[in-house]
């Protein structure tokens, strides 16, 4: 019979934020917190930008064509989090060649409180474009 564990608060025994999980192979371990996504967002980047769904997201700013700033509700510990994202243009002009430049414009440095995203066409000039679906995930330590 399978076990069911129902809890409202999960804390480590030696330290509240220190929970070790044994990996699938049975010998490797990792810290539970390190494997959790700390922020994610999906939004419509056309017209008046709007959040479709998110976790730990405080703000979304349309900076220019294809350029967005995403602010966190709970900041990251530093600006060195692991970020990934993508984009899709859900219309007849979608050629599947959009790409997301996480970190935004050249010369911009991510902050513990904010990340910038730049969506560009992957072909030709690589011009900035607005797309219907943009998404970003962030893994790292919360402040």
N, C-alpha and C positions, 0 to 999 in steps of 0.2 A: 504494500500500500504506500502511495506517495504521501509525503509530509507536506503540510501547509504551515507556513510561518507568517503570522500577521503581526506587524509592528507599526508604530507611528514614528519611532525614533530609532535610528541605527547608529551605534557608537562603538568605537574600538575599546578593547579592554585596557590596554596600557595607555592610550591617549584617545580622546574622543574622535579625532579625525584620522586615526590610523587603523584602517581595516585592510587586512591582507587577504587576497583571494588566490587560491591555488588554481593554476591553469589546467587546461584540458588534459595535458599529458601527465599530470599528477606531481611533477617535480618542480616546475617553475611557479613563481609567485609574482604578484603585482599588487600595488596599492589600488583599491577600488576607486578612489577619487580620481586617480590619474586616467582611468579609462572612461570617465563620464564626459559627455559633451556638455560644456558649460554655457554655451550660447548657440542658438541657431535661429535663422529667419528665412522665410520665403516671402517675397513681395512682388508686386506688380510695379515695374519701373517705367511705365508709360503714363503720359498725362500727369494727373495728380497722383504721385506715388502712394501706394497703400500696402500695409502689411497684410498678408494672407494668413499667416500663422507664425508663431515665434515662441522662444523660451529665453528669458533673461534679457529682453530687449526693451530699452528705454526710449529710443528715438530712431527715426529714419528721415534723412534729409536728402532731397534731390539737389545736387550741387551744380550740375550741368548735364548735357546730353551724355548718357551712359555713366555718369559719375554720381556716386551715392556715399553718404556717411551713415554708419550704423553705430548707435551708442548703446552701451550695456547698462542694465539696471544695477547689477552688482559687478563692479570692475574686476578685471583680471589682476593678478598679482604684479604683472609687468607687461611690457609691450611685446614679449617674445613668445606669445602663444602660437600654437599650430593652427593655421587657418586654411580652409579650402572652400571653394564655391563653384558655381556654375550658372548658366543662363540659357534660356530658350525663348525664341521669338515665336509665339503661337499664332502665326498668320501666314498668308500666302507668300510673304517675302522671306520666310525662314529657310535658309539654305544650309542649316546645321553647322555653320561656321562661326558662331559666336564663341568668344572665350572671355573669361573673367580674370582680371588682374587684381588679385587681392592685395591690398596695401595701397590701392588707388593710384593717383597720379605720380609721375616721377618726382622725386624730391620729397615726397611725403613719408613720414615715419609713423607707423601705427602707434597708438597710445594704449595704455591700460584701460582706458575708458571708451575708446572708439576705434573703429576700423573703417577704412575707406575701400570702396569697390569701384573698379572701372570695367565696363563691358565694352569690348571692341569686336569688330568684324575681323575674322581670322584671315580673310583673303584680301587681296588688293592693298589698299593703303592702311588697313587696320584702324579705320576711323571709329570713333566712339559712337555707340548706338544704344537707344533705349529698347528694352525687351520686356515682354509681358511677364516673364517669370525669371526672377533672380533669387539665388539661394546662397547662404553662407553658413558654415559651421566653425565653431571655435572650441579647441581642446587645450586645456592648460590649467593653471592653478588660479583659483579665485583669490582676491585680496583678503 
